[in-house]
Amino acid sequence: MNRFLKQVSLILLMCSCTFSFAQTFTRQDTLRGSITPQRAWWDLTHYDLSVAVFPESQSISGTNIMQYTVLEEVDKTLQIDLQSPLVIERVTQNGKDLSWTSEGSAHFISLKAKQKKGSSQKLSITWKGKPKAAENAPWDGGFSWSKDSKGHHFIATSNQGIGSSVWWPNKDHSYDEVDSLDMHITVPKDLVDVSNGRLIGITEQGQTKTYHWTVKNPINNYGINLNIGNYVNFSEVYLGENGPLDMDYWVLEHNLEKAKKQFQQAPMMMRAFEYWFGPYPFYEDSFKLVEAPYLGMEHQSSVTYGNGYANGYRGKDLSGTGEGLKFDFIIIHESGHEWFANNITNKDVADMWIHESFTNYSENLFLDYHYGKKSAAQYVIGTRKNVQNKSTIIGQYDVHSSGSGDMYYKGGNMLHMIRTIVNDDELWRQTLRGLNKDFYHDIVTTQQVEDYLSKHLKVDLSSIFDQYLRTTQIPTFEYRLDKNTLSYRFIDVVDHFKMPLRVALDGVTHTLQTTNEWQEVTIPQDSSIVVIPEDYYIQVEKK
């Protein structure tokens, strides 16, 4: 979430999303954000990524052997993305050198071999250079080159908004996840690399060690990461819905005892989220928490952590209610992304609310599972004070433009309100689990998620999504009492707005089918007290 309003960036985490609705988009934005013809004809299947990291010079070199399937024989030009100042040195296929042309961060490779439909092909790309250093990770992405308090190198990558092409060449668009991944990371022999998936082996060569990690499940590019430091490891086996799950924790040696205490929240997280969302989506690849030199991020099966071993967000409660100090924000929020972002991934970053609204709401559900529904409601309602309502949650499509930071708190409150509307907690839970089952390891659009929720919750939510995702206005419920009549409507809403609203009149609950048109209902004579639960994210005005 880089470039958010400064006030919000001090209290928000998690992704480097960029948004601007007044900006003029460039050719580079289109090349980055759209499914170009040079991307569309081939499907990623495997990356074999080898990277050597040189801490003293803050440089890297590597080779990415990319495997893909030919979908259509329509083009013999293939787009790869790599950002300057890194440079491609060589591209080969079937042992033959290939040429390429570059347009900013997009590189168009001219293929020689016949690209037969249905065939599997490999392409090798070698590159080197000094990658962009992150100025304020994770909001400003790139490499974090730092040292721990003991003077050891402490290095990590974070690159959601800026793109993984900031440090390695790849197909840098979320619509096409690679099916599997191997990583060979070479570091000085006194350091340890922790990356995604499972550690297969360590090879020592003179003054360096190479760590081989493998990922068996589909993974989005921004979820791929390096973490290099003076790490030690401890672990446990969690008996989850799909059987034994390896949970590994990699922390700096001098933080080991603090981590053993604080990371007891990880199995608590797993119990809550498997209850609400279904089985952890990556049993084959294990679950890891990895200490990082920045606040943290949702790298798949390699969640990074830098919250200072304290509850809340750097020791602060984002809700102002006290409920946010009952859990470590980074452990809970970033792990929630394993279901929403890593299991279910947006096709276009304009729909990043699918990642962030559901994961923001996962904080509420963690509290619900362990501390009760009242605690959860107080927390999510308390976060409304952080909503800005200056631009819409959904961004612009095909130009790599995510929506506003309101996708966090406003999105979480929208989902809490939908649960209130449905008024059936078991149906709500089964629908969230169904999302993760039916869109398992899938790439989705906003429309797919909206339609799924409306269908399975048996409520037409289309106007509610239009209101909260596509406008900046919060609906105002206007009402007036006149003897035995209650008159009511919504204002500041989209034309087709409708929402079931439960109100209490002198202690008696009524469900109103509200729209933007005045309606009336007969009530007991001289009723005077109208109570609308705070769970509805609306404003109320008595006329």
Secondary structure, 3 states (H helix, E strand, C coil): CCCCCHHHHCCCCCCCCCCCCCCCCCHHHHHHHCCCHHHHCEEEEEEEEEEEEECCCCEEEEEEEEEEEECCCCCCEEEEECCCCCEEEEEEECCEECEEEEECCEEEEECCCCCCCCCEEEEEEEEEECCCECCECCCECEEEEEECCCCCEEEEEECCCCCHHHCCCECCCCCCCECEEEEEEEEECCCEEECCCEEEEEEEECCEEEEEEEECCCECHHHCCCEEECEEEEEEEEEECCEEEEEEEEEEHHHHHHHHHHCCHHHHHHHHHHHHHCCCCCHHHCEEEEECCCCEECCCCCEEECCCCCCEECCECCCCCCHHHHCEHHHHHHHHCCCECCCEEECCHHHCHHHHHHHHHHHHHHHHHHHCHHHHHHHHHHHHHHCCCCCCCCCCCCCCCCCCHHHCHHHHHHHHHHHHHHCCHHHHHHHHHHHHHHCCCEEECHHHHHHHHHHHHCCCCHHHHHHHHHCCCCCEEEEEEECCEEEEEEECCCCCCEEEEEEEECCEEEEEEEECCCEEEECCCCCCCEECCCCCCCEEEEC
